[in-house]
Amino acid sequence: MQASSQDLVMQFTEDAFAKEDRICQRSKCKVLIQKGDPCHYVAVYNPAQPSKFVCVECYRWYKNKPATTARAHPQGISVFPPLPSDLN
């Protein structure tokens, strides 16, 4: 069974860190993302729905969600950059 909507996870350099305190916009989370903390952008596949800024844990959740899709990069480079904590 296919999900009714899909999420496209993307990270943009300017969105890598919160420029101000903000609340994670994943409805099941709502944790405070403090200024300077990692903050990731999740664009919803349906253009009628708003995109979201989410915390690291929610970014991981979206990244591993079966309904999440990403466009393949022509050189085979991962479109999901590793999180700093994943490098340790």
C-alpha positions as CSV (number, residue, x, y, z in Angstrom):
1,M,0.0,0.0,0.0
2,Q,1.4,3.3,-1.0
3,A,1.3,6.4,1.3
4,S,-1.1,9.1,0.2
5,S,1.6,11.7,0.4
6,Q,5.4,11.5,0.2
7,D,8.0,13.7,1.8
8,L,11.2,14.7,0.0
9,V,14.1,15.2,2.4
10,M,16.6,17.9,1.3
11,Q,19.2,19.8,3.2
12,F,20.4,23.2,2.0
13,T,23.6,24.7,3.4
14,E,21.9,27.9,4.7
15,D,19.4,25.7,6.6
16,A,22.0,23.5,8.3
17,F,21.8,25.5,11.5
18,A,18.9,27.4,13.0
19,K,19.3,31.2,12.6
20,E,17.0,31.7,15.5
21,D,15.2,29.6,18.1
22,R,12.3,27.6,16.5
23,I,10.1,24.7,17.2
24,C,10.5,21.5,15.2
25,Q,7.6,21.4,12.8
26,R,7.1,17.6,12.8
27,S,3.7,17.3,14.5
28,K,4.8,14.5,16.8
29,C,7.9,16.3,18.0
30,K,7.7,20.0,18.6
31,V,11.1,20.1,20.4
32,L,12.8,23.5,20.7
33,I,15.6,23.9,18.1
34,Q,17.9,26.5,19.6
35,K,19.8,29.1,17.6
36,G,22.9,27.5,16.2
37,D,21.6,23.9,16.5
38,P,21.3,21.7,13.5
39,C,18.0,22.4,11.6
40,H,16.9,20.6,8.5
41,Y,14.4,21.4,5.7
42,V,11.9,18.8,4.6
43,A,9.9,19.7,1.5
44,V,6.6,18.0,1.2
45,Y,5.9,16.3,-2.2
46,N,2.4,17.8,-2.4
47,P,2.9,21.6,-3.2
48,A,-0.4,22.4,-1.5
49,Q,1.1,21.4,1.9
50,P,3.7,23.5,3.7
51,S,7.3,22.4,4.0
52,K,8.9,22.0,7.4
53,F,12.0,22.7,9.4
54,V,12.9,19.8,11.7
55,C,15.4,18.8,14.3
56,V,18.1,16.2,13.8
57,E,16.1,13.3,15.2
58,C,13.1,14.1,12.9
59,Y,15.4,14.5,9.9
60,R,16.7,10.9,10.6
61,W,13.1,9.8,10.9
62,Y,12.1,11.3,7.6
63,K,15.3,10.0,6.0
64,N,14.5,6.4,7.0
65,K,10.7,6.7,6.4
66,P,9.6,4.2,3.6
67,A,7.5,6.9,1.9
68,T,10.4,9.4,1.7
69,T,11.9,9.8,-1.7
70,A,14.9,11.6,-3.1
71,R,16.0,12.4,-6.6
72,A,19.2,10.5,-7.5
73,H,22.3,12.5,-8.1
74,P,23.9,11.9,-11.5
75,Q,27.3,11.1,-10.0
76,G,25.8,8.7,-7.5
77,I,26.5,11.0,-4.6
78,S,24.2,10.5,-1.6
79,V,21.5,13.2,-1.4
80,F,21.4,12.6,2.4
81,P,24.6,14.1,3.8
82,P,25.8,12.4,6.9
83,L,24.9,14.1,10.2
84,P,27.9,15.1,12.3
85,S,26.9,12.5,15.0
86,D,26.9,9.8,12.4
87,L,30.5,10.3,11.6
88,N,31.8,9.3,15.0
